[in-house]
Amino acid sequence: MLRLGLNNRESDGPSIAAVKSEAQAAVFKSVDEAALDKAVDAASVDEPKRARHILLTKPAQTILLVFIFASLPVFVPRLERFREMLPHPRELVSFKGSEAPQTGGDIPGGSQASADQTFASTGSSAPVIVGADHPVEDPANALDSFYSSLARTDARAPGAITRVTHYGDSPITNDGITSTVRRLMQTRFGDAGHGFILVDRPWAWYGHDAISFTPSGGWNSDALMNPKINDGALGLGGVTFRASGPGKYTRFGPASQGETGKNFSRMDVYYLQQPGGGQFSVDVNDSDAQIVSTRNDVVRSGFFEVKARQAGANSFDIKTVGGEVRLFGAVLENDGPGVVYDSLGVNGAYAGLLVSTMNQAHWMEQLQHRKPNLVVINYGTNESQYATPEQLERYDKDLREVVRRVREALPGISIMIVSPMDRGQMAPGGKIITKPSIPMIVELQRRVALETNCAFFNTYAAMGGDGTMAKWAAMPKRLVRSDLTHPTAEGAEIVGRLIYEALFDGYTKYRGRTGSQSLIAQDKSN
């Protein structure tokens, strides 16, 4: 069975030979998180050359990280058995999300950039040139509802916010791919906020760009992959956080870099109401604190929105006050118009977990409250590790059930299935080849998408198809990490751009096909 196989061997994570979740937790709790983040940031961001103390140089920092992780099993007796399982520190550094520089026109490892022409979209004979080498496949016009919302946002209609909720596995847990799509969409259509973010880091490499995220740590977390709880109440993002008593907190604030994520006017906290539930507080800019009780006679989703007194660079805090509290995350938004893009990556996840582990009624509550205009289903990395005919048959059924549940929660919603990237493996003789199961997974997803009237984006083909990871690994500045699965910051930028360009191509053609250009012009004149 696919589900049993995946539970027994987790292929996703910081590397193919990554430690099991319990070992990871023990390791990362033994290291000062702030010091690790500082070292990671220093090692993963290029700085202008200047005279620095030798201990501040990248080689020294890399050596320090190697020493820390290599010595943990020596100095922590209970970690002795994990000595051979520890990830290489270089992998942890390269997996840190960061804002990568924009790439040029041609896609390394892929085909040459070309263009498609849409004449009717401007209402004139002048063509609009859009990057359409690898467009979204959408014969049923499944994205029309999403494009319609985007057209209103594009027309700058008051309060017109277009929301995207993107589900996926570990390649998006550090927000590298999704932050690129978010940044490009917000640059083009307006920044209406960051979207959903968890209250803590369930994995050391979890992070989001274009927002300041400062959790206290120490929360007890349960994710889709092997949760310790069995009620299936895992929130919108597939992770629940538990705390007992006061002292746990999280702060969300404006981004310190980049052009987006500078302003948040409201925060919507997602939590669980339950018998005997405790309390947490929320405040804006260290003032106007409000106490929220999670106590309820029945178990159900709870939501609490707090608004800033004025728009701008506002910071929001969540703090536990007392009792047993379960939180999922929070949504940070502005009043719009603009785009909001949720990045909901879960390490080790596969689509079937949304069926077998997530409580359906609970997930429906979460989706219905969020009200996205587009749901992206982006799995396949872990499924590719276990792709026997029997497992693929199970995956086919699970993926169709995921689509059915999303549609039941949100009738008329636009859904896009996004395939996994290429995934490399070493062949005899040291040659890097595409994992044979990847094309099988991609074709299965495409078939399910078209038969269930969803849109489909073929990431694997768009990035170059067979052998792409071999090319990316051979680049002078590598685009994929040494596990041949997870992209570097530069590789994530490329994949994110491919997704954005495909969506923008589809939107441009939608405008030409529906004549919505006249509506946009009319809205802008009002």
Residue pairs with C-beta under 8 A, 6 or more apart in sequence:
1 390
1 391
1 394
2 350
2 352
2 383
2 386
2 390
2 391
2 392
2 394
2 395
2 398
3 352
3 353
3 356
3 394
5 385
5 386
5 391
6 348
6 350
6 352
6 382
6 383
6 385
6 386
7 225
7 226
9 385
9 386
10 18
10 20
10 21
10 225
10 348
10 382
11 348
11 381
11 382
11 384
11 385
12 18
12 169
12 170
12 347
12 348
12 349
12 381
12 382
12 485
13 19
13 24
13 87
13 170
13 203
13 347
13 348
14 87
14 91
14 92
14 95
14 205
14 483
14 486
15 87
15 88
15 91
15 481
15 482
15 483
16 483
16 485
17 85
17 87
18 24
18 85
18 87
19 27
19 82
19 85
19 86
19 87
20 85
21 225
21 226
21 348
23 79
23 82
23 85
23 86
24 203
24 204
26 76
26 78
26 79
26 82
27 69
27 72
27 79
27 82
27 86
28 36
28 204
30 72
30 76
30 79
31 68
31 72
33 201
33 204
33 217
36 204
39 61
39 64
39 65
39 93
40 92
40 93
40 96
41 96
42 56
42 58
42 61
43 58
43 61
43 62
43 65
43 93
44 93
44 94
44 96
44 98
44 489
45 98
54 60
62 89
62 90
62 93
65 89
65 90
65 92
65 93
66 88
66 89
66 90
68 89
69 86
69 87
69 88
69 89
69 92
70 86
72 79
72 86
73 79
73 80
73 81
73 82
73 83
73 86
74 83
88 482
90 482
91 481
91 482
91 483
92 204
92 205
94 481
94 488
95 174
95 205
95 481
95 486
96 174
96 205
96 207
96 489
97 174
97 175
97 176
97 179
97 205
97 207
97 208
97 209
97 489
97 492
98 176
98 209
98 489
99 179
99 183
99 209
99 257
99 258
99 489
100 176
100 180
100 489
100 490
100 492
100 493
101 490
101 493
102 493
103 490
103 493
103 494
103 497
105 113
106 112
106 113
107 113
107 462
107 463
107 464
107 494
107 498
108 471
108 472
108 475
108 479
108 494
109 463
109 464
109 468
109 469
109 471
109 472
109 475
109 479
110 133
110 462
110 463
110 464
110 468
111 133
111 464
113 131
113 133
114 131
114 132
114 133
115 129
115 130
115 131
115 132
116 129
116 130
116 131
116 132
116 135
116 505
117 127
117 128
117 129
118 127
118 128
118 130
118 508
118 509
118 511
118 512
119 125
119 126
119 127
119 128
119 512
120 512
120 513
120 515
120 517
121 128
121 508
121 509
121 511
121 512
121 517
122 128
122 517
123 517
123 518
128 508
128 512
130 501
130 504
130 505
130 508
130 509
131 501
131 504
131 505
132 505
133 462
134 457
134 458
134 461
134 462
134 498
134 502
135 502
135 505
135 506
136 143
136 416
136 455
136 456
136 457
136 502
136 503
136 505
136 506
137 446
137 449
137 450
137 455
137 456
137 457
137 458
138 455
138 456
138 506
139 450
140 450
140 453
140 454
142 414
142 415
142 416
142 453
142 454
142 455
143 374
143 414
143 416
143 455
143 503
143 506
143 510
144 414
144 510
144 514
145 373
145 412
145 413
145 414
146 162
146 164
146 373
146 374
146 414
147 414
147 506
147 507
147 510
147 511
148 510
148 516
149 160
149 162
149 373
150 162
150 189
150 339
150 373
150 507
151 507
151 510
151 511
151 516
151 519
151 520
152 160
152 162
152 337
152 523
153 160
153 161
153 162
153 189
153 190
153 192
153 336
153 337
153 338
153 339
154 189
154 520
155 519
155 520
155 522
155 523
155 524
156 190
156 337
156 523
156 524
157 337
157 523
158 336
158 337
159 335
159 336
159 337
160 336
160 337
161 192
161 193
161 333
161 336
161 337
161 338
161 339
161 340
162 189
162 192
162 338
162 339
162 340
162 373
162 374
163 195
163 339
163 340
163 341
163 342
163 370
163 371
163 372
163 373
163 374
164 181
164 185
164 195
164 339
164 340
164 341
164 342
164 372
164 373
164 374
164 375
164 376
165 195
165 196
165 236
165 342
165 344
165 367
165 370
165 372
165 374
165 375
165 376
166 172
166 178
166 181
166 341
166 342
166 343
166 344
166 376
166 378
167 238
167 344
167 345
167 354
167 375
167 376
167 377
167 378
167 379
168 178
168 343
168 344
168 345
168 346
168 349
168 376
168 378
168 379
168 418
169 345
169 346
169 347
169 348
169 349
169 350
169 378
169 379
169 380
169 381
169 382
170 345
170 346
170 347
170 348
170 349
170 381
170 486
171 177
171 345
171 381
171 420
171 421
171 485
171 486
171 487
171 492
172 178
172 343
172 344
172 345
172 378
173 203
173 205
173 206
173 345
173 346
173 347
174 205
174 206
174 207
174 345
175 207
175 208
175 209
175 343
175 345
176 209
176 487
176 489
176 492
176 493
176 496
177 487
177 492
177 495
177 496
177 499
178 341
178 343
178 345
178 496
179 208
179 209
179 210
179 343
179 492
179 496
180 492
180 493
180 495
180 496
180 497
180 500
181 341
181 496
181 499
181 500
181 503
182 194
182 195
182 209
182 210
182 260
182 339
182 341
182 343
183 209
183 210
183 258
183 259
183 260
184 496
184 497
184 500
185 339
185 341
185 500
185 503
186 192
186 260
186 338
186 339
186 341
187 259
187 260
188 504
189 337
189 338
189 339
190 336
190 337
190 338
190 339
191 260
191 261
191 262
191 263
191 334
191 338
191 339
192 333
192 334
192 335
192 336
192 337
192 338
192 339
192 340
193 264
193 265
193 331
193 332
193 333
193 334
193 338
193 340
194 208
194 210
194 211
194 252
194 261
194 264
194 331
194 332
194 333
194 340
195 331
195 332
195 333
195 340
195 341
195 342
195 343
196 236
196 237
196 270
196 329
196 330
196 331
196 342
196 343
196 344
196 370
197 208
197 211
197 213
197 252
197 329
197 330
197 331
197 332
197 343
198 206
198 237
198 239
198 241
198 328
198 329
199 215
199 219
199 241
199 250
199 318
199 327
199 328
199 329
199 330
200 215
200 216
200 217
200 219
200 221
200 241
200 250
201 207
201 215
201 217
202 221
202 223
202 239
202 241
202 347
203 347
206 347
207 213
208 343
209 255
209 258
209 261
210 255
210 258
210 260
210 261
211 252
211 253
211 254
211 255
211 261
211 332
212 251
212 252
212 253
212 254
212 255
212 256
212 315
213 250
213 251
213 252
214 250
214 251
214 252
214 253
215 249
215 250
215 251
216 247
216 248
216 249
216 250
218 243
218 247
218 248
219 241
219 242
219 243
219 248
219 327
220 241
220 242
220 243
221 239
221 240
221 241
221 242
222 228
222 229
222 234
222 239
222 240
222 242
223 234
223 238
223 239
223 346
223 347
223 348
223 349
224 234
224 238
224 239
224 346
224 348
224 349
224 353
224 354
224 357
224 358
225 346
225 347
225 348
225 349
225 353
226 348
227 234
227 240
227 357
229 240
231 299
231 359
231 362
232 357
232 358
232 359
232 360
232 362
233 240
233 272
233 299
233 301
233 326
233 359
233 362
234 240
234 328
234 357
234 358
234 359
234 362
235 270
235 272
235 328
235 329
235 366
236 270
236 328
236 329
236 342
236 344
236 366
236 367
236 370
237 328
237 329
237 342
237 344
237 346
238 344
238 346
238 349
238 353
238 354
238 358
239 328
239 329
239 346
240 272
240 326
240 327
240 328
241 326
241 327
241 328
242 324
242 325
242 326
243 320
243 324
243 325
243 327
244 278
244 323
244 324
244 325
245 278
245 320
245 322
245 323
246 319
246 320
246 321
246 322
247 320
248 319
248 320
248 325
249 317
249 318
249 319
249 320
250 317
250 318
250 330
251 315
251 316
251 317
251 318
252 264
252 267
252 315
252 316
252 317
252 330
252 332
253 264
253 313
253 314
253 315
253 316
254 261
254 262
254 263
254 264
254 313
254 314
254 315
255 261
255 262
262 313
263 311
263 312
263 313
263 314
263 334
264 308
264 313
264 314
264 316
264 332
264 333
264 334
265 307
265 308
265 310
265 311
265 312
265 314
265 333
265 334
265 335
266 305
266 306
266 307
266 308
266 332
266 333
266 334
266 335
267 282
267 284
267 305
267 306
267 316
267 330
267 331
267 332
268 303
268 304
268 305
268 330
268 331
268 333
269 280
269 282
269 292
269 303
269 304
269 305
269 306
269 318
269 327
269 330
270 301
270 302
270 303
270 327
270 328
270 329
270 330
270 331
270 366
270 369
271 280
271 292
271 294
271 301
271 302
271 303
271 304
271 325
271 326
271 327
271 328
272 294
272 299
272 300
272 301
272 302
272 326
272 327
272 328
273 294
273 295
273 296
273 298
273 299
273 300
273 301
273 302
274 294
274 295
274 296
274 299
274 324
274 326
275 295
275 296
275 297
275 298
275 299
276 295
276 323
276 324
277 293
277 294
277 295
277 296
277 323
277 324
277 325
277 326
278 293
278 294
278 295
278 320
278 321
278 322
278 323
278 324
278 325
279 291
279 292
279 293
279 294
279 320
279 321
279 322
279 323
279 325
280 291
280 292
280 294
280 318
280 319
280 320
280 321
280 325
280 327
281 289
281 290
281 291
281 292
281 317
281 318
281 319
281 321
282 289
282 290
282 292
282 304
282 306
282 316
282 317
282 318
282 319
283 289
283 290
283 306
283 316
283 317
283 319
284 306
284 307
284 308
284 309
284 314
284 315
284 316
284 317
285 308
285 314
285 315
286 315
286 317
288 306
288 309
290 306
291 321
292 304
294 302
294 323
294 325
294 326
295 323
296 302
300 365
301 362
301 365
301 366
301 369
303 369
306 316
308 314
308 316
311 334
311 335
316 330
316 332
318 327
318 330
328 366
331 340
331 342
331 370
333 340
342 370
342 372
346 353
348 382
349 379
349 382
350 379
350 380
350 382
350 383
350 395
351 377
351 379
351 380
351 383
351 395
351 398
351 399
351 402
352 394
352 395
352 398
352 399
354 363
354 398
354 402
354 405
355 398
355 401
355 402
355 405
356 398
360 405
363 405
363 409
364 405
364 408
364 409
367 375
367 406
367 409
367 410
368 409
368 410
371 410
372 410
372 413
373 413
373 414
374 413
374 414
374 415
374 416
375 406
375 410
375 413
375 414
375 415
375 416
376 415
376 416
376 417
376 418
377 399
377 402
377 403
377 406
377 415
377 416
377 417
377 418
377 454
378 417
378 418
378 419
378 420
379 420
380 419
380 420
380 438
380 441
380 442
380 445
381 420
381 421
381 423
381 485
383 391
383 395
383 420
383 437
383 441
384 420
384 423
384 435
384 437
384 438
384 441
385 437
387 437
387 440
387 441
392 440
392 441
392 444
395 441
395 444
396 444
396 448
399 417
399 444
399 445
399 448
400 448
400 452
403 415
403 417
403 448
403 452
403 454
404 452
406 413
406 415
407 413
407 415
414 455
415 452
415 454
415 455
416 449
416 454
416 455
416 456
416 457
417 445
417 446
417 448
417 449
417 454
417 455
417 456
417 457
418 456
418 457
418 459
418 499
419 441
419 442
419 445
419 446
419 456
419 457
419 458
419 459
419 460
419 461
420 438
420 441
420 442
420 459
420 460
421 459
421 460
421 463
421 468
421 469
421 485
421 487
421 495
422 434
422 438
422 460
422 463
422 464
422 465
422 466
422 467
422 468
422 469
423 434
423 435
423 438
423 469
423 484
423 485
424 432
424 433
424 434
424 435
424 469
424 470
424 473
424 480
424 484
424 485
425 432
425 433
425 434
425 435
425 484
426 432
426 433
426 484
427 433
431 470
432 467
432 469
432 470
432 473
432 484
433 467
433 470
434 466
434 467
434 468
434 469
434 470
438 460
439 460
439 466
442 458
442 460
442 461
445 456
446 456
446 458
448 454
449 455
449 456
450 456
455 506
457 499
457 502
459 495
459 498
459 499
460 468
462 498
462 502
463 494
463 495
463 498
464 471
469 480
469 484
469 485
472 478
472 479
472 480
472 487
472 491
473 479
473 480
473 482
473 484
477 488
477 490
478 488
478 490
478 491
479 487
479 488
479 490
479 491
479 494
480 486
480 487
480 488
480 491
481 487
481 488
487 494
487 495
510 516
511 517
511 520
